[in-house]
Amino acid sequence: MEHETNSAILCRGITKTFGPVVANDAVDLEVRYGEILALLGENGSGKTTLMNMLSGIYHPDRGQIFIDGRQVVIDSPVDAMELGIGMIHQHFKLVEVFTATENIILGTREKLQNPRALREQILELGRSVGLEVDPDKRVYDMSVSEKQTVEILKVLYRKARILILDEPTAVLTPQETDRLFAILRRMREQGCAIIIITPKLQEVLSLSDRVTILWRGKSIDTVQTAQTDARQLTELMVGRPVSLQIDRPQPPETPRTIMQVEGVSANLPDGAPALRQVSFDIRAGEILGVAGSGQKQLCEVLAGLWPVTGGRLLFGQEDLTGKNASRFAELGIRLGFVPEDRLGMGLVASMGMTDNMLLKSYRQAKGPFIDRGPAKALAQRLVEKLEIVTPGVETPVRLLSGGNVQKVLLGREIESSPTVLVTAYPVRGLDINSSYTVYDLLNEQKQQGVAVVFIGEDLDVLLELCDRILVLCHGQVTGIVDARNTTKEQVGLLMTDAHTSEEAVS
């Protein structure tokens, strides 16, 4: 094949199984030097498994991998590094207490015998691709964008010319995303081969040159980005037409306030401020979006799981600050909570769906014995309603894919008929079809009068789904805006503006 002379990676018939599960089934993949290839697919389509084989974490059962036209065997991340392959994971692999320089050279043979020369070398590497970083800055003092810069410099320092990026924009503002894309385009111009995994079709269409689609472990097509659109890509991924529109129902004209947050402050474990005098209200029949830094702490404050250092959480005249869900229920508030940490905080990983359903209802049991029948019926109903892929409702949830785990957790909380539903990144890790299912479920809750708090990362989704958006910067409210009359760029600016704008609060 003529184009193979410029192939950075060429995969032929790659197959990987885990017991009876076929993760990759005779997958073909090619990425060329001087291009950005987007990799798309539903949850469970085999994207991560395939990339893990290219980065040396897994080994294929069958098939061939060619790097620069030469067949290779990648048995470890060290092998991948020596072949010029660098993977930048969604969750950064950095040592928080180390400086940028120490993280960049970690695992190499470099010695800190000449720190000045090493520092200049890193600065020059950054300048060559348009990356700016303070080599002496410690990771715990860095923004998300700066951490990502260090991750990219790590792989470039190791002479990587083939980069794999897993959802690199998940926690970036629009301005930071634009900056990252400019860097990736410059690296493409310098001849690098780049694979990007992202569920955001707008990013795929604006950044990539070609798109490879995986479906149920198979590579079903590779298309030129300039010759496709979001609808076609979605149909290829899902196997059927899918609506890409969030139908946002109108909130009540005079919404009823369920909770009031007044001047709440909270600290991180190290004592640094996480929230600074945050004030807003939560209204019935409305979806309130939350964007910016401090999201995690805010949602856990609302659930009574994060200690506050000041301010109050009010239900009428009742102070709920620091109260748990049981006290909420005594006052007539049924709290649904979908935390960021699904298996660490939301579900018990070693339990099946049935017992995880019981975690929400066992306190209502009368007598010393618990009837598992209703919980099992609920679990089976959720499997059908949300298309949860599981061998059975007694299978430990830790054995399910991340997307299916999220469906179990969200489904359980919605079925508890909440008054207030707090969701932290409810579509993180979900494919497009499943994401729109979640958006529909949240809108159903809204129409039933539930007050929904939606903490998300994708500003396009926040603007399309939510009624109002609370914007935080360094834990401080910089605006509460009407989502219907606000642009993504305006929200992004509020996320990076440290002062509180009284005019932005409505």
Summary of the structure (lengths in Angstrom):
residues: 506
radius of gyration: 23.9
end to end distance: 60.8
largest distance: 74.5
contacts: 1643
relative contact order: 0.11
helix: 38%
strand: 26%
